[in-house]
């Protein structure tokens, strides 16, 4: 394949403040973005225009996520976590005036279904999963599903509270080591039928905690893979490992152990044993449980400040948003850098992958290294890769045969739902939309 320069398929302009969060909802028909002034914009990806704009919070938005087809969860620095109902039929009564436009009349808000008062002093976004592991992801959940949420504790910023919706009840508080500092990033998921919490902290520690049948939490993994605060966690779809990025230049791949490891410990008969142990032999040998501590792989990318790490739904790629304004794509298998997406001129804060059913793009192909100039990062020798062309609308040329006989609207919808979108938000308030791999 001839060398070409990746460029975004579309640039979504409308936020007045930096974009802090982004997520695809409704099977990729919509992109929800949140900014530093609390505004949420719901973009229609068939026409690249806003369908709903409202101010969700009085302060910066830390995180945003979908719940089923008609609910959006926002987490703001005003100490509130809100679940909004935004159905397609509701969009007609909501404003489409973008934050940049300073509409003279107050914009209506969607219906707020739930509101939780939470701690947002440490810039850590919420994590969520369904309470029933058989029901899949929150994004695919039904309105009747019970959702489990993880947020930093109200009083102790290193502890994590677990809530459920719709009850809004706090059901657990997980207390890792106080020396870790503030919780910086969280992920909540089911692993081998057990509710599992992954947490990353200010001192560079990453830990994994498993909920036991008696309601207690067991730490199964603890690693100091980073030298600076961890900025983000991304869990692989198979739940067997996770990835972290930090203020340092490292990206680490960690295991998700089912249980702690047993280690042999020798001690004198009169020595006090402070950890749960079982007799091995005599009075001088014991076995104790100790959390796993070695990451699977650590790579120095030579680019510090990569955040908002996301793993694509097929588990082949992960992406980060960099303080240097670049969006970097890595192989989830090897952590090799595959692409550098460069358009924004200021720091990038948010990145999101559209859900893909299947991807034949190789996860080991070599693309754009950090030695290339920022503006000329390129795709090279990548079988099946799709270098995007500059445009403000989705490309319709090359529509698959199944699109023949479809209306223009239906073709646009099909393209929006099946494109391998990568969305990136930056300090400039703009959102770049890419379609590669």
ZIBELUR-V755641 format. One record per residue. N is the residue number from 1. RES is the residue in one small letter. SS is DSSP state (a for helix, b for strand, c for the rest). PSI is psi in degrees with one decimal (999 if undefined). Layout:
N	RES	SS	PSI
N	RES	SS	PSI
This chain:
1	x	c	135.1
2	x	c	143.7
3	x	c	136.1
4	x	b	158.6
5	x	b	122.6
6	x	c	138.4
7	x	c	152.2
8	x	c	148.5
9	x	c	-30.8
10	x	b	153.3
11	x	b	120.8
12	x	b	111.3
13	x	b	134.3
14	x	c	-29.3
15	x	c	139.9
16	x	c	-25.5
17	x	c	171.2
18	x	c	143.3
19	x	b	120.3
20	x	b	-22.1
21	x	b	149.3
22	x	b	145.8
23	x	b	145.9
24	x	b	137.3
25	x	b	169.1
26	x	c	51.3
27	x	c	42.5
28	x	c	8.2
29	x	c	-25.8
30	x	b	150.7
31	x	b	123.5
32	x	b	128.9
33	x	b	145.2
34	x	b	145.7
35	x	b	-176.8
36	x	c	-7.6
37	x	c	9.0
38	x	c	4.2
39	x	b	143.4
40	x	b	133.2
41	x	b	127.9
42	x	b	108.2
43	x	b	136.5
44	x	b	113.6
45	x	c	-4.0
46	x	c	-25.7
47	x	c	-3.4
48	x	c	42.1
49	x	b	157.5
50	x	b	142.5
51	x	b	-23.0
52	x	b	135.7
53	x	b	126.2
54	x	b	159.2
55	x	b	107.7
56	x	c	-29.6
57	x	c	158.6
58	x	c	-6.3
59	x	c	-174.7
60	x	c	145.9
61	x	b	127.4
62	x	b	-34.8
63	x	b	155.1
64	x	b	141.2
65	x	b	158.8
66	x	b	149.1
67	x	b	102.5
68	x	c	-157.6
69	x	c	-20.3
70	x	c	16.5
71	x	b	142.3
72	x	b	130.3
73	x	b	128.7
74	x	b	145.2
75	x	b	116.0
76	x	b	164.6
77	x	c	8.2
78	x	c	17.6
79	x	c	31.6
80	x	b	141.1
81	x	b	122.5
82	x	b	138.3
83	x	b	119.1
84	x	b	142.1
85	x	b	115.4
86	x	c	84.1
87	x	c	163.9
88	x	a	-38.8
89	x	a	-19.8
90	x	a	-23.5
91	x	a	-30.8
92	x	c	-27.6
93	x	c	-3.7
94	x	c	157.7
95	x	b	149.0
96	x	c	8.6
97	x	c	122.1
98	x	c	156.4
99	x	a	-32.0
100	x	a	-24.3
101	x	a	-12.0
102	x	c	61.3
103	x	c	137.8
104	x	c	-29.6
105	x	c	148.5
106	x	c	137.6
107	x	c	135.6
108	x	c	151.8
109	x	c	153.0
110	x	c	171.6
111	x	b	126.8
112	x	b	112.4
113	x	b	-38.1
114	x	b	147.1
115	x	b	122.8
116	x	b	133.5
117	x	b	116.0
118	x	c	169.3
119	x	c	126.7
120	x	c	27.1
121	x	c	-22.7
122	x	c	22.3
123	x	c	21.9
124	x	c	122.3
125	x	c	160.1
126	x	c	162.5
127	x	b	150.4
128	x	b	151.3
129	x	b	166.2
130	x	b	148.4
131	x	c	-28.3
132	x	c	113.4
133	x	a	-16.9
134	x	a	-11.6
135	x	a	-0.6
136	x	c	-148.3
137	x	c	164.1
138	x	c	-39.2
139	x	c	-28.9
140	x	c	4.2
141	x	c	159.6
142	x	c	163.5
143	x	c	-21.0
144	x	c	-2.4
145	x	c	149.6
146	x	c	130.4
147	x	b	139.3
148	x	b	130.8
149	x	b	144.0
150	x	b	130.5
151	x	b	157.5
152	x	b	146.0
153	x	c	148.4
154	x	c	-37.8
155	x	c	-43.7
156	x	c	111.0
157	x	c	-12.6
158	x	c	-10.6
159	x	b	161.5
160	x	b	130.5
161	x	b	143.0
162	x	b	122.6
163	x	b	163.2
164	x	b	148.3
165	x	b	142.4
166	x	c	-1.2
167	x	c	-25.5
168	x	c	24.0
169	x	b	141.8
170	x	b	122.9
171	x	b	-20.0
172	x	b	154.5
173	x	b	119.3
174	x	b	129.8
175	x	b	88.7
176	x	c	-171.8
177	x	c	131.7
178	x	a	-22.9
179	x	a	-8.5
180	x	a	-20.4
181	x	c	-161.9
182	x	c	146.8
183	x	b	130.6
184	x	b	-28.5
185	x	b	145.5
186	x	b	153.7
187	x	b	138.7
188	x	b	129.3
189	x	b	172.0
190	x	b	133.9
191	x	b	115.0
192	x	c	42.5
193	x	c	-1.6
194	x	b	137.1
195	x	b	129.5
196	x	b	135.2
197	x	b	127.4
198	x	b	131.8
199	x	b	144.1
200	x	b	147.2
201	x	b	172.5
202	x	c	-30.4
203	x	c	6.8
204	x	c	2.3
205	x	c	142.1
206	x	b	131.1
207	x	b	153.5
208	x	b	133.1
209	x	b	135.6
210	x	b	135.0
211	x	b	120.8
212	x	c	168.2
213	x	c	-22.4
214	x	c	5.5
215	x	c	-0.5
216	x	c	162.8
217	x	b	132.7
218	x	b	129.6
219	x	b	119.4
220	x	b	-14.3
221	x	b	138.3
222	x	b	122.2
223	x	b	140.2
224	x	c	71.8
225	x	c	-20.1
226	x	c	153.4
227	x	c	-9.8
228	x	c	170.1
229	x	c	137.6
230	x	b	130.4
231	x	b	-26.0
232	x	b	155.1
233	x	b	138.4
234	x	b	127.1
235	x	b	134.2
236	x	c	145.8
237	x	c	-26.2
238	x	c	-2.6
239	x	c	10.4
240	x	c	-16.7
241	x	b	167.1
242	x	b	166.3
243	x	b	148.7
244	x	b	147.5
245	x	b	158.9
246	x	b	176.3
247	x	c	-20.3
248	x	c	-172.8
249	x	c	12.8
250	x	b	143.8
251	x	b	129.8
252	x	b	145.4
253	x	b	122.2
254	x	b	149.4
255	x	b	162.9
256	x	c	87.3
257	x	c	149.0
258	x	c	-36.8
259	x	c	164.3
260	x	c	163.7
261	x	b	153.0
262	x	b	131.8
263	x	b	148.0
264	x	b	136.2
265	x	b	131.1
266	x	b	138.9
267	x	c	161.2
268	x	c	153.8
269	x	c	-33.4
270	x	c	-2.4
271	x	c	137.1
272	x	c	132.1
273	x	c	119.3
274	x	c	-4.5
275	x	c	153.2
276	x	c	126.0
277	x	b	158.1
278	x	b	143.0
279	x	b	138.7
280	x	b	-64.6
281	x	b	136.2
282	x	c	-148.2
283	x	c	7.3
284	x	c	-1.5
285	x	b	135.9
286	x	b	159.5
287	x	b	135.5
288	x	b	160.0
289	x	b	131.9
290	x	b	136.3
291	x	c	146.0
292	x	b	149.5
293	x	c	1.7
294	x	c	120.8
295	x	c	158.4
296	x	c	-35.3
297	x	b	140.0
298	x	b	128.5
299	x	b	131.4
300	x	b	107.8
301	x	c	-12.7
302	x	c	17.5
303	x	c	103.3
304	x	c	160.1
305	x	c	43.9
306	x	b	128.0
307	x	b	177.5
308	x	b	40.1
309	x	b	129.9
310	x	b	143.9
311	x	b	132.0
312	x	c	155.3
313	x	c	-22.0
314	x	c	-1.3
315	x	c	9.5
316	x	c	-30.1
317	x	b	153.9
318	x	b	153.9
319	x	b	150.1
320	x	b	152.2
321	x	b	128.1
322	x	b	148.6
323	x	c	-22.7
324	x	c	11.0
325	x	c	-3.3
326	x	c	145.8
327	x	b	122.6
328	x	b	135.4
329	x	b	131.0
330	x	b	154.9
331	x	b	127.9
332	x	c	-22.0
333	x	c	-44.9
334	x	c	-11.9
335	x	c	20.5
336	x	c	138.3
337	x	b	125.2
338	x	b	-32.8
339	x	b	150.4
340	x	b	117.0
341	x	b	116.1
342	x	c	115.8
343	x	c	-45.5
344	x	c	148.7
345	x	c	-8.8
346	x	c	173.5
347	x	c	138.4
348	x	b	137.3
349	x	b	-27.5
350	x	b	146.3
351	x	b	149.1
352	x	b	141.9
353	x	b	139.3
354	x	c	151.9
355	x	c	131.9
356	x	c	141.3
357	x	c	-39.6
358	x	c	147.0
359	x	c	126.7
360	x	c	2.4
361	x	c	133.2
362	x	c	139.7
363	x	c	4.2
364	x	c	8.4
365	x	c	154.7
366	x	c	125.8
367	x	b	147.6
368	x	c	102.9
369	x	c	165.8
370	x	c	-11.3
371	x	c	-14.7
372	x	c	153.9
373	x	c	148.1
374	x	a	-38.8
375	x	a	-5.9
376	x	a	22.9
377	x	c	134.7
378	x	b	159.7
379	x	b	133.4
380	x	c	136.1
381	x	c	47.8
382	x	c	95.4
383	x	c	128.4
384	x	c	-6.5
385	x	c	150.5
386	x	c	91.8
387	x	c	125.8
388	x	c	155.2
389	x	c	148.1
390	x	c	126.9
391	x	c	161.3
392	x	c	3.2
393	x	c	153.9
394	x	c	143.0
395	x	c	131.6
396	x	c	-16.2
397	x	c	142.5
398	x	c	19.5
399	x	c	137.2
400	x	c	160.6
401	x	a	-30.9
402	x	a	-13.3
403	x	a	-9.6
404	x	c	135.6
405	x	c	-5.5
406	x	c	153.6
407	x	c	163.7
408	x	a	-41.4
409	x	a	-43.8
410	x	a	-37.1
411	x	a	-41.6
412	x	a	-41.3
413	x	a	-42.2
414	x	a	-41.5
415	x	a	-40.7
416	x	a	-37.9
417	x	a	-25.3
418	x	a	-11.3
419	x	c	147.1
420	x	c	68.7
421	x	b	143.6
422	x	b	121.7
423	x	b	140.6
424	x	b	132.3
425	x	b	146.9
426	x	b	179.6
427	x	c	-21.8
428	x	c	-0.8
429	x	c	2.1
430	x	b	154.5
431	x	b	121.0
432	x	b	140.1
433	x	b	121.7
434	x	b	153.6
435	x	b	91.4
436	x	c	163.7
437	x	c	999
